[in-house]
């Protein structure tokens, strides 16, 4: 688990009691040189790269673990698309419960407020195909068709019938356990616009990116509220 690996690296640096809520500087007393050493150790251990200043002093240990998880997901980028975005969140629930919620598409209309209907046409436990009616940005429903490949800790998807303002739309969900009761979820979306502005009101690439980013953040926050609420 990424969080445990990070805590092991910190312990090897003689940084003690690095629990997930501790901040690097104010709680763990790490100075700029120690944070630089941490960056080098993390890049070596996880095969990732950080930009200068990306590991900030005010980050918590869990924040750093989430950043590692997000960067590892980013490395799996495939294909060439005009648009791409990555959003992520930590959910204080076991990873298998998070994955199960993302996998069980038939239950979404009763959980996610923007999902109005699901028609599941194929599901062998590994591949799924379904059509879905969701609320659009203008309040009108949008119908899309999705095909998914559900592997451990990762669900990949593409939409043979995406919203009308998109020519192509695909991506992944990554579900990574940070610890026994904390899960980091990353969603990646890639797309090409349809070039037809009559259906959408999405005049350009920036507007499309804004709409999809709002949707991704809403979906992630909704799952966090639903799953953490179920624990209470």
C-alpha positions in Angstrom: 0.0 0.0 0.0 1.3 3.4 -1.0 0.7 5.0 2.4 2.6 2.2 4.2 5.5 2.4 1.7 5.7 6.2 2.3 5.7 5.8 6.0 8.5 3.2 5.7 10.6 5.6 3.7 10.0 8.4 6.3 10.9 6.0 9.1 14.2 5.3 7.3 14.8 9.0 7.3 14.3 9.0 11.1 10.9 10.8 10.7 8.9 9.2 13.5 5.1 8.9 14.0 4.3 9.8 10.4 0.6 9.1 10.7 -1.6 10.1 7.8 -2.9 13.4 9.2 0.6 14.8 10.1 1.9 17.7 8.1 5.5 17.6 6.8 6.7 20.8 8.4 4.5 21.8 11.3 3.9 18.3 12.7 7.0 16.2 11.5 9.5 19.1 11.6 10.8 18.4 8.2 13.0 21.1 6.7 13.5 21.9 3.0 16.6 19.6 2.7 14.7 16.7 4.2 11.8 17.2 1.8 14.2 17.3 -1.1 15.7 13.9 0.2 12.1 12.6 0.5 11.4 13.6 -3.1 14.5 11.8 -4.4 13.6 8.6 -2.4 10.0 8.6 -3.6 11.1 9.1 -7.3 13.5 6.1 -6.9 11.0 3.9 -5.0 8.0 4.5 -7.2 9.5 5.4 -10.6 7.8 8.8 -10.8 8.9 12.4 -11.2 7.9 15.5 -9.1 8.3 19.1 -10.3 10.1 21.5 -8.1 8.0 22.6 -5.1 5.3 20.0 -5.8 5.9 18.3 -2.4 4.9 21.3 -0.3 5.7 21.7 3.4 2.0 22.0 4.3 1.0 18.7 2.8 0.0 15.9 5.1 1.4 12.4 4.8 -1.8 11.2 3.2 -1.6 14.2 0.8 1.8 13.0 -0.3 0.6 9.4 -0.6 -2.3 10.6 -2.8 0.1 12.6 -5.0 2.2 9.4 -5.5 -0.9 7.4 -6.4 -2.1 10.0 -8.9 1.2 10.2 -10.6 1.4 6.5 -11.0 -2.0 6.5 -12.7 -0.9 9.4 -14.9 2.0 7.3 -16.3 -0.5 4.8 -17.8 -1.6 7.4 -20.4 -2.3 5.9 -23.8 -3.3 7.3 -27.2 -3.5 10.8 -28.4 -6.5 13.0 -27.6 -7.2 16.7 -27.8 -8.5 16.8 -24.2 -7.4 15.1 -21.0 -8.0 15.6 -17.3 -7.2 13.9 -14.0 -9.1 14.3 -10.8 -8.6 12.4 -7.5 -9.9 12.1 -3.9 -9.3 10.1 -0.7 -12.2 8.1 0.7 -12.0 6.8 4.3 -13.4 3.4 3.4 -11.8 0.1 2.5 -10.7 -0.3 -1.1 -12.9 -3.3 -1.8 -16.0 -1.3 -0.8 -15.1 1.6 -3.1 -14.4 -0.8 -6.0 -17.6 -2.6 -5.4 -19.6 0.6 -5.5 -17.9 1.6 -8.8 -18.5 -1.8 -10.3 -22.1 -2.3 -9.4 -23.6 0.0 -12.0 -27.1 -1.2 -11.6 -27.3 0.4 -8.1 -26.1 3.8 -9.3 -29.6 5.4 -9.8 -30.4 4.8 -6.2 -27.1 6.4 -5.0 -25.9 9.1 -7.5 -28.3 12.0 -7.8 -27.3 12.8 -11.4 -27.8 9.2 -12.7 -31.4 8.7 -13.7 -31.4 5.3 -15.3 -29.1 2.4 -16.1 -29.8 -0.3 -18.7 -27.1 -3.0 -18.2 -26.9 -5.1 -21.3 -23.8 -7.2 -20.6 -21.8 -8.1 -17.5 -19.6 -11.2 -17.1 -17.8 -9.8 -14.1 -14.9 -8.5 -16.2 -16.5 -6.7 -19.2 -19.6 -4.6 -18.9 -21.8 -2.7 -21.4 -24.6 -0.4 -20.4 -26.5 2.7 -21.4 -27.0 5.5 -18.8 -29.3 8.6 -18.6 -27.7 11.4 -16.6 -28.5 15.1 -16.0 -26.8 17.4 -18.5 -25.2 20.7 -17.8 -28.4 22.5 -19.0 -30.7 20.3 -16.9 -31.8 18.2 -19.8 -31.0 14.4 -19.7 -28.1 13.0 -21.7 -28.0 9.4 -22.8 -24.6 7.7 -23.2 -23.5 4.1 -23.8 -20.4 2.8 -22.1 -18.2 -0.4 -22.3 -16.0 -1.2 -19.4 -13.1 -3.5 -18.6 -13.0 -4.2 -14.8 -9.7 -5.4 -13.6 -8.5 -5.4 -9.9 -8.0 -1.8 -8.7 -8.7 -0.4 -12.2 -11.8 0.1 -14.3 -11.2 1.3 -17.9 -14.1 2.6 -20.1 -14.9 4.0 -23.5 -18.2 5.3 -24.8 -19.2 4.1 -28.3 -22.1 6.5 -27.9 -20.7 9.6 -26.0 -22.5 12.8 -25.5 -23.2 14.6 -28.8 -20.5 17.2 -28.2 -17.8 14.5 -28.1 -16.5 12.4 -30.9 -14.5 10.1 -28.5 -14.5 9.7 -24.7 -12.6 7.2 -22.7 -10.7 6.9 -19.4 -10.0 5.0 -16.2 -10.8 4.7 -12.6 -8.0 3.7 -10.3 -8.8 2.4 -6.8 -5.6 2.3 -4.7 -5.6 1.3 -0.9 -3.6 3.8 1.1 -4.1 1.9 4.3 -6.7 -0.6 5.6 -9.4 2.1 5.8 -8.3 4.8 3.4 -8.6 4.5 -0.4 -7.3 6.9 -3.1 -9.4 7.1 -6.2 -8.2 8.7 -9.4 -10.3 9.2 -12.5 -8.8 10.0 -15.9 -10.9 11.3 -18.8 -9.6 11.7 -22.4 -11.7 13.0 -25.3 -11.9 14.4 -28.8 -14.6 17.0 -29.4 -17.2 16.3 -32.1 -16.9 19.8 -33.7 -20.7 20.2 -33.6 -21.5 23.1 -31.4 -25.3 23.0 -32.1 -25.9 20.3 -29.6 -24.0 21.5 -26.6 -23.4 25.1 -26.0 -19.8 23.9 -25.4 -18.2 26.4 -27.8 -14.6 25.3 -27.5 -12.1 23.0 -25.9 -11.9 24.9 -22.6 -15.7 24.8 -22.1 -15.7 21.0 -22.8 -12.9 20.5 -20.3 -14.8 22.6 -17.7 -17.9 20.5 -18.1 -16.1 17.2 -17.8 -14.0 18.4 -14.9 -17.1 19.5 -13.0 -18.7 16.1 -13.7 -15.6 14.2 -12.5 -15.3 16.3 -9.3 -19.0 15.9 -8.6 -18.9 12.1 -9.1 -15.8 11.8 -6.8 -17.3 13.9 -4.1 -20.7 12.1 -4.4 -19.0 8.7 -3.9 -17.0 10.1 -0.9 -20.2 11.3 0.8 -22.1 8.2 0.0 -19.5 5.7 1.1 -18.3 7.5 4.1 -21.8 8.2 5.1 -22.6 4.5 5.0 -19.9 3.9 7.6 -21.5 6.2 10.1 
